[in-house]
Amino acid sequence: MSLAALIFAGILGLLAGVIAALKRGSLFDHGVMGISLAGYSMPIFWWGLILIMFFSVTLGWTPVSGRIDLLYDIPPVTGFMLIDTLLSDEQGAFLDALHHLILPAIVLGTIPLAVIARMTRSSMLEVLREDYVRTARAKGLSPARVVFVHGLRNALIPVLTVFGLQVGALLAGAVLTETIFSWPGIGKWLIEAIGARDYPVVQNGILLIACLVILVNFVVDILYGFANPRIRHQR
């Protein structure tokens, strides 16, 4: 669920931030800034309950809890439900697992989405004012090439740093999200261990989360070097 929320926040946040920067001062720009501010301010447990009440209880579009319907018996091969359903012979299991994943991923990815969108917009506005972007436009390059090759590539440098920092916040939010949606994961596991006063399990869970955050930030540092040649060639 955390991985799905991170992908959702990254893709949608980058897209919204780039479009908002290109349409600075427009209704879309103000809408993105307002929605991102609201998304960043909302408590995750309140936001999760509101979406459950609206989409699950009122409209009946999404399941209330769990990773998959109880009718399916999926053997745990990889630990990732979507992959395990693809490896199984159960027809319709993948779509059902995806159906269960949508709402928790949206709830968990809301805050990282808001942060990434605002940071992408700010970074893109700064990059688009640089001399090399004006030179690329003066040379007659297509708008898409100017934006995505000369603009977005350089704007991603500070966004990558924010992206890595959001992983820690996302894992912390997973504790509440997994509890709200009865999703079996590290967060729910930690809450149950705390309730049972199983301190060795709590210590191991926190250590695992800390290792995941360190690993992700290490990967982000590597990607930072690829995005910024000055760091890659620094001796």
N, C-alpha and C positions, 0 to 999 in steps of 0.2 A: 504493500500500500504506500509506503514512504517513497519508494522508487517511482511509482505511478504518479504520485503527487508532485514529485520533483520534476518529472518530465512535463507534466501538465503546466506547472508554474513556469518552467523555463521557456517552453515553446510559446505559450500565450503571452507571457510577460515580455519576451523579446519582440514579438509581433506588435503588441499594443504599444510598447515604448517607441519602436521605430516609426510606426504610423503617426503617433502623437507628435513626435519630433518633426516629421515632414509636414504635418498640418498644424503647426504651432499657432495657438490662438483661436483655433476652430472649435466648433461644438464638440467634436470627437476628442480633441485634446483636453478640454475642460472636463468632459465626461470621464476620461481615463484617469485624470488626476483626482477627481472627486471620488470615483469608485475605489481607486487604489487607497486613498486616505481612509475611506470607510472600511475597506477590507482589512487594512492594517490595524484599525482601532477596535474591531469587533472581537470579543472573547471567543475563543474557538469552541468552547463547550456550548455557549449560547447559540452560535452560528450553526453548529451541528444539530441542535435540537430544533431550531427554526426550519432547517431544510428537511429534517425528518417529518415534522408536522405538515409541511407543505407538499413535498413531493411523494412521501411514502403514505402518510395517513390520509391527507385530503385528496390528492390526485391518484394515488396508488401506482405511480410510475416506477418507483424503485423499491427494493426490499428494505426492511427496517434494520436488519442486522445480519451478521454472518458473512462468510466468504463464498458460500455456494449452497444451493438448495439441498435439503436433507435427502432427497430422492437419489442424488448422485453419490456413488461411492468411489472416490478418487484416491488411489494409492499415492502417498507422498514420496515422489521420486526426487525432485529438486528442492522442494519446499516452497516454490513459487506456484501458486494455484493456477495461474493462467497457463504456464508451461506444462504443469502436470495434467491439465485437462486436454491439452493438445496431444500429449503422449498417451492418454487413455483412449479406450474404445467407446466411451460414453458420448452419444450424439447430443448435441445441444449443451454440453457441459461448459464449453469455452464461452459461449454467449451468456450463459447464466452466471458464470464467474465474473465476466466483464460487467454484467448488469449489477452485480453486488458491489463491484469495485468503484463505480462511477461516483456515487455520492460521498463515500469516505475520502476519495482522492481529491474531490473538489473542496471539501471542508478543510482537509489538511494542507492543501496547496494554496489556499486563499492568501495567507499572509506572505509566503515567499513570492507569490505572483504579484502582489502589490508592491513589494520592495524591488523586485527585478524590473517591473514596468517603469517605476519612477526613476530608477537608476539608469536604465537604458535610455529613456527620454532625455535625461540630463546629460548623459555622456554623448549621445548623438547630436544634441544641439551644440555642444562644445566642439565636437569634431567637424561638423558641417561648416563652422566658421573658420576653419584652418585654411592656410594658403594653398596647401596641396589639393584640397577639395575644389577650391576655386580654379586652380590650374587644370584639374581634370575636366571640369565643366568647360573651361575655355578651349581645351583641345578637342571638344566635340564628342566626348564619350557619352554613351547612353546614360540616361538617369539611373537605370537599374545598376549599371556597373559602378557609377559614382557612389551610389548609396551602399550597395552590398560589398563591393570590393575595397573601395577607398574609405568609406564611412563606417560601416558596421564592423569591419574587421578591427579597426583601431578603437572603436567605441566599446568593443567587447572586453578590452583589457581591464578596466575597473569593474565591469559587470561580473567577470569571472571571480574576482575577489569577494564580491557580495554574494555570488552564487555559493561559494564554499562556506561562507559564514552562515548562510541560511540552512545548511544541513543540520547544524546543531539545534537551531530553533525548530526545525521540522521534526527531528527525533524527539524533542521535548513535547511538541504538540501531539505526536503520535500516542503518547501515554493517555491523553484525554480522549483523542479520537477513537482509538481502539476500544477504550472502555465504553464510550457512548454507543458504538456500533457493534459491540460484542465481537470484535475482530481478534482472532487469536494471533498475537504477535508479541514483540518484546515489551511494548508498553503495557498491554493487559497482563502479561506475565509478571511484570514488575509490581503492578498494583495488587495483584493477588498475593505475591510474595510479601509485600509490605503489610497487607491485611493479616497474613498468617504469621508475621514476625519471623519470616525465614531469612535471616540476615545474610547467610552465605549466598543465597540466590540473588538477593538485592545487590550485594557487592559485585557478583559476577555480571549481573545485568548492566550495572553502571559502568563497569570496566569494559564490557563489550561495546556499549554506546560510545564511550570515550575513544576506543580503538577505531570505530567506524568513522568518527569525526576526524581523527588524525589522518586516516587513510584517504578520506575524500579531500581534505585540504592538501595532502601531498600530491594527489592527482591534479588538483587545481593549480598548484605551483608548477607542475610539469607543463600543463596546458598554457599557463601564463607565459612560460618561456617560448612556446611555439607562437603565441600570439604577438609577443613583443621581441623582435629580433635583437634589440639592444641588450636584453637580459640573457638571451640564448648565447650570444657571442661574448658575454662578459667573462673575463678570466679571473 
